[in-house]
Amino acid sequence: MAKDSDLSVNGPDTLGGAVLYMLVGIAIAGYGGFDYVQQTEAVRNSVEVDATVTELSIETDSGTSSNPGVEYEPTVEFEYTYNGTRYTGTKLYPANIERNYETRSAAESAVEDYEQGTQTTAYVSPDEPGDAFLKNKTSSAPIIAIGIGGLFALFAAFSAVRKI
């Protein structure tokens, strides 16, 4: 970085702070790994059910002052019946970590196969029938969480070593 730059990345001020940041990074990566395993199992064990799309939209998130970019999230709601019980689902993918898109067109393409009021196929894990999803494939969102958490932990570990 240039000497006249106001931006400086020094990491936490103390060893304890660095360790805390490292634990946060490990927790984020761990949750991403857990979610990836869960969605993989859901895809592997899912059964098809008939569903009706009841709502479909693209939500806009204008971000925060620390993360000012605009992101778009496709939202869907559908109704289905499994073993005689009626459910409402809201997941596009089986992951619990939802994927956001940088452009409206990318978010729209994620739901282009669905139209409000139409019949479609949803997928249900027999162990969790109230947690259906529309796309029977894994999402990349947990992998992104693993990467971000891993990098966060790595930089925190580097900072901790510098404090010793």
Secondary structure, DSSP 8 states (H G I E B T S, - for coil): --TT-S------SSHHHHHHHHHHHHHHHHHHHHHHHHHHHHHHH-EEEEEEEEEEEEEEE---SSS---EEEEEEEEEEEETTEEEEE-BSSS-SS---BSSHHHHHHHTTT--TT-EEEEEEETTEEEEEESS-S--SHHHHHHHHHHHHHHHHHHHHHHH-
